[in-house]
């Protein structure tokens, strides 16, 4: 018996796809490994802050009025938006808050990327850029870094992107780019230049000054790293009102919940706590870099809360697996130009010491 008109049999459906062709072909983004709750591991693989968030953030969370949960939050996360504007010394309408900076990156792609419009970024970098561009079926242009991760300025300009994405400090290399170079890129670009400053709290400077000079520059920040709020998922973008208004057109209607709005505002307002933790991370970063160099690793200069390192024998995957057996997680990227390297999050001094001891034993095997 044939199928009724307008219906498709299951075996016929199996021959079809329910998704767009570019989605079928898409390789999904793979986050770093998250161990089960209670697992006894030294977790140095996803660039989380090893120190607790601000007591003010904890106080805001404990004091949250559950009655508020039955109502929608403010559509622009007003508390966090105002706190971010105070921090960056810009008007409130120069700020847009997101569910982490990944949410803001998604808005950028929705607003700028489509077939026939290029998304440009240097590589290796945050691979979610590629995934988000491919979701929009945009043309992706990946401009290779050199061995020292210098910004490939001329090639980025020549690529002519509708949007250029620059992580500064870059992940996984950890280096920050000079504002003069970023300004030159903005000046010579017809499209949007988005500077992703997820790790700026551990860096020597910021590109924030460029948003006042260039209408096409957007700076992204997150509370996940410097503020120890990876579980909260709040980030914000700073740019001139024309950019912010355009991105707001494509954001989810209530993209930041009421709890996150309140806790984020409290954390942003406690700069002393965040800065003290960042200084501890930076001091540990310098010590760990020296110890790894003594073990024979090449260590790239970093202004982030992680280090990119290469063992002298290039056996990064072996070391990654050996460390995992010992209960220590670091990040290994099985992809060209990174498959001989490890990315190591800066932990507490005790965690870093455990890592160094384990690496020493692994190198002797």
C-alpha positions as CSV (number, residue, x, y, z in Angstrom):
1,X,0.0,0.0,0.0
2,X,1.4,3.4,-0.9
3,X,1.8,6.2,1.6
4,X,-1.1,8.7,1.9
5,X,-0.7,11.9,-0.1
6,X,1.6,14.4,1.6
7,X,3.2,11.7,3.8
8,X,6.7,10.2,3.4
9,X,7.5,6.6,4.4
10,X,10.3,6.2,7.0
11,X,12.6,4.4,4.5
12,X,12.1,7.3,2.1
13,X,12.8,9.8,4.9
14,X,16.1,8.0,5.7
15,X,17.3,8.9,2.2
16,X,16.6,12.5,2.8
17,X,18.1,15.0,5.2
18,X,16.2,17.2,7.5
19,X,19.0,19.8,7.6
20,X,20.6,22.2,5.2
21,X,23.5,20.7,3.2
22,X,26.1,22.9,5.0
23,X,24.8,21.6,8.4
24,X,25.1,18.0,7.3
25,X,28.7,18.7,6.3
26,X,29.5,20.6,9.4
27,X,32.0,19.3,11.9
28,X,30.6,20.2,15.3
29,X,32.7,22.2,17.8
30,X,34.2,20.0,20.4
31,X,34.7,21.6,23.8
32,X,37.5,20.5,26.2
33,X,36.8,17.4,28.3
34,X,34.6,17.9,31.3
35,X,35.1,15.2,34.0
36,X,32.2,13.9,36.0
37,X,31.3,15.8,39.2
38,X,33.5,14.6,42.0
39,X,36.2,13.2,39.8
40,X,39.7,13.5,41.3
41,X,41.6,15.3,38.6
42,X,43.9,18.2,38.1
43,X,41.9,20.1,35.5
44,X,44.2,22.3,33.3
45,X,42.5,21.9,30.0
46,X,39.7,24.5,29.6
47,X,41.3,27.8,30.8
48,X,39.1,28.1,33.9
49,X,40.3,30.4,36.7
50,X,41.6,28.3,39.6
51,X,40.4,30.8,42.2
52,X,36.9,31.5,43.5
53,X,34.7,34.3,42.2
54,X,34.1,37.5,44.0
55,X,32.4,37.2,47.4
56,X,30.1,40.0,46.2
57,X,29.0,37.7,43.3
58,X,28.3,34.9,45.8
59,X,26.4,37.3,48.0
60,X,24.2,38.5,45.1
61,X,23.5,34.8,44.2
62,X,22.5,33.9,47.8
63,X,20.4,37.1,48.1
64,X,18.5,36.6,44.8
65,X,14.7,36.9,45.3
66,X,13.2,33.7,43.9
67,X,9.9,35.6,43.3
68,X,11.7,37.2,40.3
69,X,12.0,33.9,38.5
70,X,8.3,34.0,37.5
71,X,8.9,37.2,35.4
72,X,11.1,37.7,32.4
73,X,14.5,39.3,32.9
74,X,15.2,42.7,31.4
75,X,15.9,42.1,27.6
76,X,19.3,43.9,27.7
77,X,20.5,42.5,31.1
78,X,20.4,46.1,32.4
79,X,22.4,45.6,35.7
80,X,25.3,43.9,33.9
81,X,25.1,46.3,31.0
82,X,25.4,49.3,33.3
83,X,28.2,47.7,35.3
84,X,30.1,47.0,32.1
85,X,29.6,50.5,30.9
86,X,31.0,51.9,34.2
87,X,34.0,49.5,33.9
88,X,34.8,50.5,30.3
89,X,33.9,54.2,30.8
90,X,31.5,54.2,27.9
91,X,27.7,55.1,27.6
92,X,25.3,52.3,28.3
93,X,24.2,52.1,24.7
94,X,27.8,51.2,23.7
95,X,27.4,47.9,25.5
96,X,25.5,44.6,24.6
97,X,25.5,41.7,27.1
98,X,25.4,38.1,26.0
99,X,25.2,34.6,27.3
100,X,29.0,34.4,27.3
101,X,31.0,35.9,24.5
102,X,30.1,32.9,22.3
103,X,26.5,34.3,22.2
104,X,27.9,37.6,21.0
105,X,30.0,35.8,18.4
106,X,26.8,34.1,17.2
107,X,25.1,37.5,16.9
108,X,28.0,38.8,14.8
109,X,27.7,35.8,12.4
110,X,23.9,36.2,12.2
111,X,24.3,39.8,11.3
112,X,27.2,39.7,8.9
113,X,27.8,36.3,7.5
114,X,26.1,34.6,4.6
115,X,26.9,32.9,1.3
116,X,29.1,35.2,-0.7
117,X,30.4,37.1,2.4
118,X,33.7,36.2,3.8
119,X,34.6,35.5,7.4
120,X,38.3,36.0,8.0
121,X,40.6,35.1,10.9
122,X,44.2,34.0,11.5
123,X,44.8,30.3,12.3
124,X,45.4,28.5,14.6
125,X,42.9,30.3,16.8
126,X,39.5,29.7,18.5
127,X,38.0,27.1,16.2
128,X,34.4,28.1,17.1
129,X,34.9,31.0,14.7
130,X,35.0,28.5,11.8
131,X,32.0,26.6,13.1
132,X,29.8,29.7,13.5
133,X,30.8,30.9,10.0
134,X,30.0,27.5,8.5
135,X,26.6,27.5,10.1
136,X,25.8,30.6,8.2
137,X,27.2,29.0,5.0
138,X,29.6,31.8,4.7
139,X,33.0,31.6,2.9
140,X,35.7,31.0,5.5
141,X,39.2,32.4,4.9
142,X,41.8,31.1,7.4
143,X,45.0,33.1,7.2
144,X,48.0,31.2,8.7
145,X,50.1,32.6,11.5
146,X,53.8,32.2,11.3
147,X,55.7,30.1,13.8
148,X,55.8,33.0,16.3
149,X,52.1,33.9,15.9
150,X,52.6,37.4,14.5
151,X,49.5,39.0,13.2
152,X,49.3,38.4,9.4
153,X,48.0,42.0,8.7
154,X,48.5,42.2,5.0
155,X,46.9,38.9,4.3
156,X,43.9,39.7,6.5
157,X,43.4,43.0,4.7
158,X,43.7,41.3,1.3
159,X,41.1,38.7,2.3
160,X,38.4,41.4,2.4
161,X,36.2,39.9,5.0
162,X,32.7,41.0,5.8
163,X,34.0,40.3,9.3
164,X,37.5,39.7,10.6
165,X,37.8,37.9,14.0
166,X,40.9,38.5,16.0
167,X,41.4,36.8,19.4
168,X,43.8,39.0,21.4
169,X,45.3,37.4,23.4
170,X,45.0,34.6,21.0
171,X,44.1,31.0,21.9
172,X,45.9,28.7,21.8
173,X,49.1,30.8,21.5
174,X,48.4,33.3,24.3
175,X,50.0,36.4,22.6
176,X,48.3,39.8,22.4
177,X,48.5,42.0,19.3
178,X,49.6,45.6,19.2
179,X,46.8,48.2,19.0
180,X,48.6,49.9,16.1
181,X,48.3,46.7,14.1
182,X,44.6,46.3,15.0
183,X,44.0,50.0,14.1
184,X,45.6,49.5,10.8
185,X,43.4,46.5,10.1
186,X,40.3,48.4,11.0
187,X,41.4,51.4,8.9
188,X,41.9,49.3,5.8
189,X,38.9,47.0,6.3
190,X,35.4,47.6,4.8
191,X,33.9,45.0,7.1
192,X,33.6,44.6,10.9
193,X,36.7,43.9,13.0
194,X,35.8,42.0,16.1
195,X,38.6,41.8,18.7
196,X,37.9,38.9,21.1
197,X,39.4,39.8,24.4
198,X,38.4,36.7,26.4
199,X,41.7,36.7,28.2
200,X,42.3,40.4,28.6
201,X,42.3,40.3,32.4
202,X,45.7,38.5,32.2
203,X,47.1,40.8,29.6
204,X,49.3,43.9,29.5
205,X,46.7,46.0,27.6
206,X,43.4,46.2,25.6
207,X,42.1,47.3,22.3
208,X,39.2,49.1,24.0
209,X,40.5,52.5,22.9
210,X,39.9,51.6,19.3
211,X,36.1,51.5,19.6
212,X,36.0,55.3,20.0
213,X,38.1,55.8,17.0
214,X,36.6,53.3,14.5
215,X,32.9,52.7,13.8
216,X,33.7,49.2,12.5
217,X,35.6,47.9,15.7
218,X,33.8,45.8,18.3
219,X,35.6,44.5,21.4
220,X,34.3,41.4,23.2
221,X,34.8,40.6,26.8
222,X,33.8,37.6,29.0
223,X,33.4,37.0,32.7
224,X,34.3,33.3,32.3
225,X,38.1,33.6,32.7
226,X,39.2,36.6,34.8
227,X,36.1,36.7,37.0
228,X,36.0,32.9,37.7
229,X,32.4,32.7,36.3
230,X,32.7,30.0,33.6
231,X,29.5,28.4,35.0
232,X,27.5,31.7,34.8
233,X,28.0,32.4,31.0
234,X,28.0,36.2,30.7
235,X,30.0,38.3,28.3
236,X,29.6,41.7,26.8
237,X,30.5,43.6,23.6
238,X,31.6,47.3,23.4
239,X,31.2,49.3,20.2
240,X,29.6,52.4,18.8
241,X,25.8,52.5,19.0
242,X,25.3,51.6,15.3
243,X,27.1,48.3,15.8
244,X,25.3,47.5,19.0
245,X,21.9,48.3,17.5
246,X,22.6,46.0,14.6
247,X,23.7,43.1,16.7
248,X,20.7,43.6,19.0
249,X,18.4,43.0,16.1
250,X,19.5,39.3,15.9
251,X,20.0,38.5,19.6
252,X,17.6,36.1,21.3
253,X,14.9,38.1,23.0
254,X,15.9,37.4,26.6
255,X,19.4,36.0,26.1
256,X,20.7,36.6,29.7
257,X,18.7,35.3,32.6
258,X,17.9,37.4,35.7
259,X,20.3,35.4,38.0
260,X,23.2,35.9,35.6
261,X,22.4,39.6,35.2
262,X,22.5,40.3,38.9
263,X,25.6,38.1,39.7
264,X,27.5,39.4,36.7
265,X,26.9,43.0,37.8
266,X,28.2,42.3,41.3
267,X,31.3,40.6,39.9
268,X,32.1,43.4,37.5
269,X,31.9,46.0,40.3
270,X,34.4,44.1,42.4
271,X,37.5,44.8,40.3
272,X,39.8,44.5,43.3
273,X,39.0,40.8,43.7
274,X,39.3,40.0,40.0
275,X,42.6,41.9,39.7
276,X,44.1,40.2,42.7
277,X,43.3,36.8,41.3
278,X,44.7,37.8,37.9
279,X,47.9,38.8,39.5
280,X,48.2,35.4,41.2
281,X,47.6,33.7,37.9
282,X,50.2,35.9,36.1
283,X,52.9,35.1,38.8
284,X,52.2,31.4,38.5
285,X,52.3,31.6,34.7
286,X,55.8,33.0,34.8
287,X,57.0,30.3,37.3
288,X,55.4,27.5,35.3
289,X,56.9,28.8,32.0
290,X,60.3,28.7,33.5
291,X,59.9,25.2,34.9
292,X,58.6,23.9,31.6
293,X,61.6,25.4,29.8
294,X,63.9,23.6,32.2
295,X,62.2,20.4,31.2
296,X,63.1,21.1,27.6
297,X,59.7,22.5,26.3
298,X,59.5,25.4,24.0
299,X,57.1,27.8,25.7
300,X,55.4,30.6,23.7
301,X,55.1,34.0,25.4
302,X,51.7,34.3,26.9
303,X,49.4,37.1,28.1
304,X,46.6,34.7,28.9
305,X,45.9,32.2,31.7
306,X,47.4,29.3,29.7
307,X,50.7,28.4,28.0
308,X,51.2,26.8,24.6
309,X,54.2,24.5,24.8
310,X,56.0,22.0,22.6
311,X,58.0,19.1,24.0
312,X,61.5,18.7,22.5
313,X,60.6,15.3,21.0
314,X,57.3,16.7,19.7
315,X,55.4,13.8,21.4
316,X,52.6,15.9,22.7
317,X,49.9,13.3,22.2
318,X,51.8,10.7,24.2
319,X,52.3,13.2,27.0
320,X,48.7,14.2,27.0
321,X,47.6,10.6,27.3
322,X,50.2,9.9,30.0
323,X,49.1,12.9,32.0
324,X,45.4,11.8,31.7
325,X,46.3,8.4,33.1
326,X,47.8,10.2,36.1
327,X,44.6,12.3,36.6
328,X,45.9,15.5,35.0
329,X,44.0,17.0,32.1
330,X,45.6,19.4,29.6
331,X,44.4,20.3,26.1
332,X,45.7,18.5,23.0
333,X,44.5,19.5,19.6
334,X,44.8,16.8,17.0
335,X,45.1,19.2,14.0
336,X,47.8,20.5,11.8
337,X,50.4,22.9,13.4
338,X,49.1,22.0,16.9
339,X,49.5,18.2,17.0
340,X,53.0,18.5,18.5
341,X,51.9,21.0,21.2
342,X,50.0,21.1,24.4
343,X,47.9,24.0,25.8
344,X,48.1,24.1,29.6
345,X,45.8,26.2,31.8
346,X,47.5,27.9,34.7
347,X,46.3,26.3,37.9
348,X,47.1,26.9,41.6
349,X,50.7,26.6,42.5
350,X,49.9,23.1,44.0
351,X,48.2,22.0,40.7
352,X,51.1,23.4,38.7
353,X,53.6,21.5,40.8
354,X,51.7,18.3,40.3
355,X,51.8,18.9,36.6
356,X,55.6,19.5,36.5
357,X,56.3,16.5,38.6
358,X,54.1,14.3,36.4
359,X,55.7,15.7,33.2
360,X,59.1,15.0,34.6
361,X,58.2,11.4,35.2
362,X,56.6,11.0,31.7
363,X,59.7,12.5,30.0
364,X,61.9,9.9,31.7
365,X,59.8,6.9,30.4
